[in-house]
Amino acid sequence: MKRSDEFAGVAPTGPRTRMADLPLRRELLNRTSYLAPQPSVSIRMNTNESPFPPTSQVSEEILVSLREAVTSLHRYPDRDAIELRTDLAEYISRQTGVPVDFGNIWAANGSLEILLQLMQVFGGSERSALSFVPSYSMYASIATTTEVEWLEIARDAEFSLNTDKALAAILEHTPDIVFLTNPHNPTGQSMATADLQRILEAAPGIVIVDEAYGEFSSVPSAIGLIDRFPTRLMVTRTLSKAFGFAGGRLGYLVAAPEAIEALKLVSLPYHLSALTQAAARAVLRHADEILGHVAELTKERERITRVLRHHRFDVVDSAANFLLFGRFTDAPLAWQHYLDQGVLIRDIGIPHYLRMSIGNAAENDRFIEITQLLEPMGP
């Protein structure tokens, strides 16, 4: 049907419907969507992305792979993404030293889809999930939308996780699901393998270990514990961070084969497009080259840490590609100061603290210049 020009640019009339007027599920009432401001700025340091775009060689290989995939777009993609999962298994085996195969891997549109599927499988209205806060805000959101009771236990004053207190909380609340992030988000701190093992031994249900920033940490991956805890341990990872594939949206789960089969019960058929699978496989073929940036980002992270501490800012020790720093008298005002200077960082709602993602050397230099104009709180 051809659209009549007489309606072009005409605003709709009549009463405006509000979200509150819709018959929403009660779990969604008074909730807000995920918030990560995306204003147009010269330097973005707010969502822990890689500052390095694909090289020309990687870009060309992605394009070649996409051109091949395009010729079959009239067909559905490989529903189980066997070739991609095989490539991911080969990468994980090399990167962690733990041998796995495609039966240990499940892939989806970012690790958030993996987390959603895990909650759909292991959650429900009569189950509970526990996290140690501050933590990634989407954990609580996913739990709520899958009708899981959400429990929060505060981390220590310096944001560290006290394992004894964590074990006491697990014993008290007996959660069906425990969320851990290693390195932790938003602080960047790492958990020792021995501490993780103690939690796995105590947890009555499953333990989800989110390793979105695992490539930046020297702590061994939790994947090495899957054989010991096959019905309990679920490790999620992503290509968004160290691989610089945030726009490609590819996350994956590493777990026992039985857990992978369980996720298929809730996964939508053909959920991972042929184009995503093709592009991700091309990126994985250049894993060594792309991950060469990790050392550079780590070096820059340590440089910024030294500078911030020199200027009397509190900086949480980080094993990721970001830093949580403060203490500001007014963190929102400091955030606006950075934005006014063309640098977007993150106010995640922790009083007196902000978080910045490590950029390239020039971006980090500009961040430091702006920071030197600010003053931290007194002792």
N, C-alpha and C positions, 0 to 999 in steps of 0.2 A: 504494500500500500504506500502510495506517495504521500509524503507529509505536506500538509497545506502550509504555505508561507504566512498565512494570516495568524498562525499561532506562534510564529518565531519570536522568541524573546519575551513572551507573555508569562508572567508569574502565575502560578496556580492560585485559585481563589478558594474561599471557604475556610473553615476552621483548621488550624494546623494540628496534626496528631503528635502527641508527645510519646516518648518511649513508655512513660508510666501508664499510658492508656492502653498499651498492648498487654495481652494475657501472658506475661512472662512467667517462667518458672520462678518459684519463690526464692531459689538459691541465687538468682541473678538480680534480685531487687536491690537497689542502692549500690550496685557495683559499678566500677568504671573499667573501661578497656585498658589494655597495655599502653603505657605512656612513655614515649621516648621522643622528645621534640626533634623535628627535622627542619629547622630553619635553614635558609640558604646562607652559608658561611664559607670562608676561605679554608678553614681548618676544622675538620670534624674529629673529635677525640672523645666521643660519648658512648659508643656502642661496641667497643673492643674489637673492631674490625682490623684487618691487616691494612697498613698504609701502602702496601706494595701491590700495584696492579699486575696482572699476568704479563710475563715477558712476551715479546713478539713470537718466540718459538712456541710457547705454551698456547698463546692465543690462536696461532695458526693451526695447531693440532686440534684444539677445541672446535674450530670452524670446520676442519676436515671431517671430524667425527659427526658434527651436526649435519653437514651436507649429506653424509651417508645415511644418517637417521631420518632425514627429511623424506627420502625416497620411499620410506615405509610408513609414513604418517597416516595412511588410510587403514592401517592395521593397529590393533591394540599393542602396547608394549609387552615385554616379557613380564608377566604378572608377578613372578617371584624374583626378578632381577638377579638371576643366577650368576651371570658373568660379572656384574658389578660387585655382588657379594663375594665372589671368588677373589676379585682384585683387592677388595677391602681386607679380606682374610690374609692375603699374602702381605699386604702392607702392615697389618697388625702383628703378624708373626715376625717380620723383620724389625719393626719399631720397638716392640716390647720384649722380644725374645721368647714369647709364649706361643707355641704352635697352635693355630686354630684353622678351621676350614669354613667354607661357606655356610655349613650347617650351624655354626656358632654366631652368624651375622644376620641381622635384619636391617634393612635400609628404608628410609622414609624422607619426607620433605622437611628436613631439619630435625634436630634432636627433640624439638618440642613435640613433633608428631609422635616420636617414639615415646616420650613421657606420657602423652595423652593415651596412647595405646596401652602402656603399662598400667595406667590407672583404670582404664576400661576393663582390663583383664583381672587385675588384683584388687581393685577398689570396689565401690558400691556403697549403698546407703547404710549398711551395718558395719562398715569398716572405717579405720582411722589411719591417718598419715601424720608423721611427726618430722619437724625440721628444726634446725638450730639457727636462730635468727640473730642478726640480719642475714637473710639469704635471698636467693633469686626469687623475685616476686611472682613469677609464673608458676612456681610450684603450688602455691596456695590457690591461684586462680584455676589451675587444672584440677586440683583436688575438689574445689567447690563445684565446678561444672560437672564433675562425675559423682557428686553427692557423697564424697568422702569427708568424714569429720576431720577438720584440720587442727593440729596441735602445734604450738610453738614453744620452744624452750630457748631462753636467752643465752647467748654466748657470754663469755667472761667480759670484764670491762674493757680489755684490750682486744676484743673481738676473737680471741682464741677459743678453741673448743676444749673444754676440760673433759677428758674421757671418763673420769670417774663420775662426774655429774651427768654426763650423757648416758652412762650405763644405769645410773639411778633413775633417770627419767624414763628410760625404756622399760625398766622393771616396774615402775609405777603405772605407766600408761598402757603398756603392752600393745604398742601400735602394730597394725598389720603391714605398714609401709614406713620405712625410714629413708629420708632424703639426706644424702651427703654430697658435697661438691668438693672435688679435689683436683687442682687447687680451688679454694673456696671463692665463690662470687657473693658479695662484692669486695672481699678483703684481699684475695690473692694468696692467703695462707695455705700451706700444705699440711696434710695429715700423714703421720708415719704409718707404715704398713702394719706395725704391731698394734697400734691403736685401732685401726680399721678392723683388724682381725678380732679384737676383743668385742667390738660392736657386732660383728657378724655372728660371733658365738652366742651373744646375749639376745639378739633380735628374735622375736617369735615369728615374724613374717619375712617379707623380702626387704632387702636393702638396695636402694638405687644409688649408685655412685656416678655422679655426673662428672665426666672428665673432658668437658668442652675445651679446657686449657691444658690438657695433659701433655702436649708436646713441649710446653714451656717449662715443665717441672722435671727435676732430677729424681723425684721420688718414683719408685717402681709403680707401674700401673696395677690397679686392682684386678686386672684381667688374670694375673698370675694366681689369684685365689679362687677362680671359678671352679676348678676341679675339686677343691675342698668344700665349697659351698654351692653345689650345682642348683639346688632348689631355692636358694636364698639371694644370691648375688646377681645383680643386673647392672652392667656398665654401659653408660651412654657416652657417645663421642660425636664429633662433628668435623666437617671440612670447612666450616665457616670461619674459623679463627686462624690457626697457623697456616692453613692451606689457602687463605684468601679467597674462599669460594662462598662468601656470605650471600651473594646474589644468586648463586646456583641452588641453594637450599638443599643440602644433603647431610643428614644426620644418620647415625646407625647405632645399633645395640650389639654388644658382645655378651653372650650368655650361653648357658647350656642349650643343646639342641631342643630339649623339651620346652624351654621358655620361648624359643623362636617359633616353634609350632603353635604355642599358645597365642602369640601375638597375631598369628594369621586368622584366629577366630574373630578378631575385631577389625582387622585391616580391611579397608575398602578395596575391592578388586581394581587392579590397574592404577593404584594410587600414585605410582612413581612414573612420570612420563618418560617416553623413549628419549626425549631431548635431555632431560636431567641425567638419565643413566649414561648417555653417550658422553656428555660434557664431564661428568664426574670421573668416568673411566680415563678420559684424556688427562685430567688433572693428576690422577693417581700415577699415571705413567711417568710423571715428572716430579714425583714426591721428593726425591733427594734434592733436586734443584730448588723447589719451592721452599722446602723446610730449611734451606740455607739461611733464610731471613730470620729464623728463630734466634740464632746466635747474635745477630745484629740488634734485634729488638731487646734481647736480654741485656746486652751491653748498654743500650740506651736507657733501659729501665734502671739499671744500677747508677748510671750517670745522673739521671733526674732525681733519684733517691738521695744521692749525696748532696746535690744542689739544694733540694728542698730542706733537708736537715740542716744544712749550713745556714739557711735563712730561718731556722727555728720552727719549721713546720713539723708536725707529727706525721710520720709516714709508716704505714703498716707494712711489714716485710711481705713481699709478694713473690710468688713463683709463677705468675701469669703475665699477660701482656698489658696490665693496667696497674694503677696505684690508687689506693684510698688514702687521702691525705687531709690534714687540718692542722690545728683546730682553728676554725674561723669564729669570730664573734657572731657573724651573720652569714651563714653559708649561702642562702639564696641570693644575697646581695653580692657576694663574691662571684657566684655563678654568672650573674648578670654582668659583672665587670669583665669577665672573660668573653662573654658573648658580644659585648659592645666593642671589643677589640678584634672581633672576627674569629674567635676560637670557641667552639662548642664542646664543653665537657659535661659531666653528669652530676646532677643533684639527685641522689637516690633516697633522700628523706632521712638520712642519719644526721642528727643534730651536730652542727659544727664541722662536718666532713663533706668533701666532694670526691669524685672519682674521675680520673683521666686515663684514657687509652694511650699507650705508647705509639707515637707516630714515627715518621722518618726523622732524620737528624735536623733538617731545616724546620719542620713543624715543632719539634721538641725545643729547639732554640727559641722560637717565637713564644711557646708556652712559658718557658723560663723567664723571658723578658717581661711578660705580663705579670707573672707571679711575683717578681721582685718589687712590683709596685704595691703589693698587698702586705698586710701584717697579720701574723697569727695572734691568737689570744695569748695573754700573759700567763705565767705559770699559776 
